[in-house]
Every structure is written in C-alpha cells, then in structure tokens.
Amino acid sequence: MSRMTVEQLRQDLPMTAEVGYFQTGTYGPASDSVLQAVRETMETEARHGPATPAGRQSHIEREAAARSGLARMLNVQEEELGIETNTSRAMQQIVRGLDWQEGDEFVMTSLEHVSTYGLSYSLKQLHGVKTIVLGEVYDEHLLGDLASVLTDRTRLICLSHIASPNGRLLPCKQAAAIAHDAGVPVMLDLAQSVGQMPVDLKELDCDFAVGSGHKWLLGPMGTGYTYISQKQLPNFHPNFIPDRSPWSLPDAPTPAPTARSRTEIGTYNHALVVGLGRAVEIAESIGLDTMQERITQLSGRLRQGVGHIDRARIITPQEPGKSAGITSLMFDGFTKTDMDGLVEKMHQRHQTVVKSQWLTAPPDPVKVAMRISVAAFNDESEVDRLLEGLDEEL
Ligand SMILES: Cc1ncc(COP(=O)(O)O)c(C=O)c1O
C-alpha cells in the first residue's frame, strides 16, 4: 500500500467533519476503507455462497495477509497470534489456559482494567488463587514491589502496557526481566497501546499478550488478538477447546502448537479479520512512529492548555516516555454526576466527545476523571475547541 497521510486518514473518517472525537481509548472509529473491506468480504461470501470456492476466495488470501500483517506489526511470528473478539475474551483464554492450583498467586497492578479485576475474583472462586495487587505504580516502586512479592507460588503477572484510567505507560520490559529472573511468565494488556505507537513484543519480552482491534488500531468493532510466545505454546492447555486442537480428535496426528490452534474456537467472522488487516495496513502506511509523534505533539498542546484552567488537574504522568495519547483530568469538587453532565455539555455544545471515567486506582481511588484520548486523526483545531469548551463550562 502506498504511503498515507494523516490528512487522508481524516478524510477516510467522515466523523471528523462532525465531532472532535477523543474517545478512541474506548472505541476507535473504523474508517471507510476498513468498512469497505468488511463489506466487500461479506457481500462476496453471501453472493456466491460462503462455502463455495468463489465465496471463500473473497477472504482466504486477505485473511492470511491480515494475520501476517498483525504479526509483522507486533514483531512476532504468525504462529504466536490468535484472533479474538476483544481484549477481555483474549485475556480469559490465556489465564484460563494456565494450570492453576490452590494457593497459586496472580500478580497485577491497581491500574488494570475492570475485566482483569473480575478475572482475578473468579480465579479465587474457581481455584483458590490469591491475587496480589501492586498499588504503587510509580516505576521504581512498582518494580521494587514486584520483585518483593514474587514467590514460588506466583504463576502469572499481568500488566497493562498503558493504563486505562490515567494513561500511565508501565515499565513492562523491566518488569518482564524481574519476572523471568524468578521464572514467572508475564502477560501484557495492549488494549491502550497498540495502534497509537510502535509496539514490539519481542523487545518487551512478554510471554503472553492480548489486545483489541477496535480501539487505537481503528479496526472493526469486535476484533482482538491473543499472543502466546513460542516458549509458552507447548505447555499451554486451553480451557475452551478449539476445533483445531489435539484434544478435539485425540487419535489424529497432533498439529504443531500455534496460538490459533490453541485459542480460536469454531466459526468466526472472516470479514472482520479482513477489516482488521486493512486497519493494520493503514496504520503501517501512515507509520506508527509518525502517529506517535503527532499524538505527542497534540497531547502536549492539550496538557499545556489545561494548565491554564484553574479547576483542572492532570493526573496523567507528563514526563517524556511515561504516557502517550491518554490524558486524564480531575476537577476540584466534581462528583460522577457533575462529570457526566460536563461530558454531555462538551458533546452537545462543543461537538467534543470525551469520557467520564471512574478511577479504580491510586492516587485517587473511587474518584472520577475525564479521560481524553488524543489519536493521530485528531487535529489542533479539535484540541483547541476542547480547551475552549472546558474553559467555558467550568
Ligand atoms: C487496558 C484495557 N484492558 C482491557 C479493556 C477491555 O477491552 P475490550 O472491551 O476490547 O475487551 C480495556 C477497555 O477499555 C482497557 O482499557
């Protein structure tokens, strides 16, 4: 694909003519090109019959290209990737695939997504697993605390690459080194990082990873992926049994373990995978470096502007390399109802879409923030309109 510019991406997202959209951390918009890829695939399947050669032809090659494109973008082997519908399901596939015993320990940070908390409660109920939550998320404390909580019962460490509530970029590579020294595998939650910056999983040296296509990657809703490293694949026994797995046909020759044969179950929507592949192509053709630079520049403009708003406090770390496109704000004296009202006014009066977000983690547990996701398709005029709107409403 020839190189695409951010301006062309904006044109491919008609929504940008209507609103300043700062909710990509929840749902990213799928571009017209992505929708076209999905539509074409579904139409060809339906028109020719999905199981006919012509119907199948519509997706086989493009789906294979999508899978290898995603693998290339994450710098992993294709065999290490499985397609899923979202991060939460992908995470369940991994975590439930481990051989938990009563008294085992699961380590996570206090900044994990609510779905990870839910999973940790179920591990306790199902297997008697103890969860240890690392509450001090400043890098040096996090790493020190991580080293001190690891025991011979620790079975898995789960870290968000970028934390959902406040956009903090966690020191995943350093955490993996500490974990591996103790012989413990690491699972990364990539929901908030992939698609807004280059992410190299070999460099991060994780054992497992999960992510969504429908956030920063701007893929179709209901797409995600599971990464299982070659090192972990032979010992990985899924909880749900995929139809290509050795457990489905015990007497058949055992296929080589791949993430696909260990996590993908039954029929899935080929068109969505093709759409995800198109989203990856677009991200690569603009360049993830270019997107990251633009996001940094726009986020800098936003944060500087917020500095002039008296009631607003930025709770996202602002040192270089400690955050990316998410900026979370708190406003003095604001309740959840106040924040919901402000978010509504920002939409109605200022054509600006932001999120009212519970903070489930330190430094402000059970408090509410405004989460602003600045994506590469946003522009300066949208950031300025957001700032003017806040200034006027506060
Ligand atoms: C860090 C993180 N993990 C997981 C999720 C859940 O993603 P999904 O809805 O794709 O399951 C989110 C959603 O916002 C998230 O921010």
PDBQT file of the ligand as one rigid body, heavy atoms in Angstrom, charges set to zero:
ROOT
HETATM    1  C1  LIG A 401      -6.378  -1.730  29.446  1.00  0.00    +0.000 C 
HETATM    2  C2  LIG A 401      -7.682  -2.314  28.983  1.00  0.00    +0.000 A 
HETATM    3  N1  LIG A 401      -7.837  -3.637  29.001  1.00  0.00    +0.000 NA
HETATM    4  C3  LIG A 401      -8.974  -4.223  28.575  1.00  0.00    +0.000 A 
HETATM    5  C4  LIG A 401     -10.021  -3.474  28.104  1.00  0.00    +0.000 A 
HETATM    6  C5  LIG A 401     -11.251  -4.175  27.610  1.00  0.00    +0.000 C 
HETATM    7  O1  LIG A 401     -11.244  -4.154  26.227  1.00  0.00    +0.000 OA
HETATM    8  P1  LIG A 401     -12.352  -4.938  25.387  1.00  0.00    +0.000 P 
HETATM    9  O2  LIG A 401     -13.619  -4.184  25.557  1.00  0.00    +0.000 OA
HETATM   10  O3  LIG A 401     -11.832  -4.927  23.987  1.00  0.00    +0.000 OA
HETATM   11  O4  LIG A 401     -12.467  -6.288  25.958  1.00  0.00    +0.000 OA
HETATM   12  C6  LIG A 401      -9.912  -2.089  28.054  1.00  0.00    +0.000 A 
HETATM   13  C7  LIG A 401     -11.019  -1.271  27.548  1.00  0.00    +0.000 C 
HETATM   14  O5  LIG A 401     -11.065  -0.073  27.667  1.00  0.00    +0.000 OA
HETATM   15  C8  LIG A 401      -8.706  -1.489  28.503  1.00  0.00    +0.000 A 
HETATM   16  O6  LIG A 401      -8.536  -0.173  28.509  1.00  0.00    +0.000 OA
ENDROOT
TORSDOF 0
